[in-house]
C-alpha cells in the first residue's frame, strides 16, 4: 500500500500556497475572497505565500 502526501495550489487565484489533497483553500481569508473582482495580491497572511500584500 502506497501513501501519498499530494498537495495542490490554493483555489484562490492570486494565492500560491499549497493545500493538502482534498482541501480547496489554504485558509479562511482565501475562502472568503470574492471571485467577482480581480485581485493581484493575496491576503492570506501565510509567510510562505509570496503574493501576500
Protein Blocks (a to p, Z undefined) as FASTA:
>chain_A
ZZddddcddfblklccdcdehiabfbfklmmpcfkbccfbdcklpaklmkbZZ
